[in-house]
Amino acid sequence: MMTSAALWKLPAALANSNSAAAAGKAMAELGVAACIGAGCVQQELLNRPVVSALSKTTFGILLPMFLGTSIMRTVARYGLSKSSLAGPLLGVLQPFLLYQLAKLVLVPLCGIDKDSDDGRCTAVCSAWGNSSVVPLIFCESLFRNSPEYLAKSYANVSLFLVGWSPFFWSYGRAALVGKDESNTNSSNDATLLQKLKPLFPPPVIGTSIGLLLALWTPVRDLFMGGPLQTIYNSFATFGGAASPLSLLVLISSLALNIGIRPKSQPKEEVIVIPTKVESDIENSNRASFVKQFICVSLSRFILSPLLMVGLLKGFQKIGLVSGPQQAPMLWFIAILQGSMPSAQNSVLMLQVSNKPEQAGVMAKFLFFIYAASMIPLVAIISVALQRFGLA
């Protein structure tokens, strides 16, 4: 069983050749993807309009198809139990508790005003991780040679997103953006459907439809082995492109936001002599960045996985989930979700709320968080794979 005490046995876990090699391989694949994404940006194969179009296609079409067909296939084969409720509950409860801890304790402790823009961004980045793209990439890398493990991992990611996505796009958005005057004025004329739409993003809709079809056996049989199997196969084929395209969008977005330039665009050389006031502002921004970085890193890579373990143990005591020996994949995916770097969609929330400058600052900040996540992620994944016997 993986407990907080397991962190003290980290060297032994890393010494396990199977778990360490699997975790290192997964991270290495992300590194190669980063080079590919940066190269595409530099060679002008990808720019902001193209990345935006790919992002909309992946998020609105391909990812829902992938999650929907994955959950159908898994439920048809393994069924559902009461422990299936743990995924959605963890997707809501864990970030909520972590947000309260970050806002009330970590952010003030790091000397950041919790009511400022920096404070809100820091608290949200501390509480919500990237719960769709990066976990799916890790699952593909870790379990591609074990179809049973891979199917179960996809199903657990899908169930986690059922709770996580609506909570992130409602409570998380309110925590990040605060009171949005433009949306408040227009919301009076909005219909109920328009008000509920942000709570059910396409990945949640895809997972929910797939889950309903999987539970409705006569209809499921029409799509899986029946006259409508062509539709299911087509959705599964298109959904297969979601994972690599999502990774390409993530990496290229980070590359664009940190200022990687196309070859044909020469870098302007401008000599600027900063004034004392500008120098003081720059030093202040640098100090603020360091405080935010420490706060988010401490939360995402130490407190978050420990909190997830605590919640899993609590669920086990009340009988909602089985132990890690009986349900190793559920435990592994939950801890993987709790160890992810911050959710990149926070940048999109700020852009939609007409805060482009704040969005640009957060995008650059997230680049460093993702870069810093390599070492702790490899360590956590190595421990989890060994403890749950999945290596």
Buried (B, 14 or more C-beta within 10 A) or exposed (E): BBEEEBBEBEEEBBEBEEBBEBBBEBBEBBEEBBEBBBBBBBEEEBEEEBBEEBBEBBBBBBBBBBBBBBBBBBBBEEEBEEBBBBBBBBBBBBBBBBBEBBBEEBBBEBEBEBEEBBBBBBBBBBBBBBBBBBBBBBBBBBBEEEEEBBBBBBBBBBBBBBBBBBBBBEBBBBBBBEEBEEBEEEEEEEEEEEEEEEBEBBBBBBBBBBBBBBBEEEBBBBBBEEEBEEEBEEBBEBBBBBBBBBBBBBBBBBBBBBEBBEEEEEEEEEEEEEEEEEEEEEEEEEEBBEBBBBBBBBBBBBBBBBBBBBBBBEBBEEEBBBEBEEBBBBBBBBBBBBBBBBBBBBBBBBBBBEBEEBBBBBBBBBBBBBEBBBEBBBBBBBBBBBBBEBB
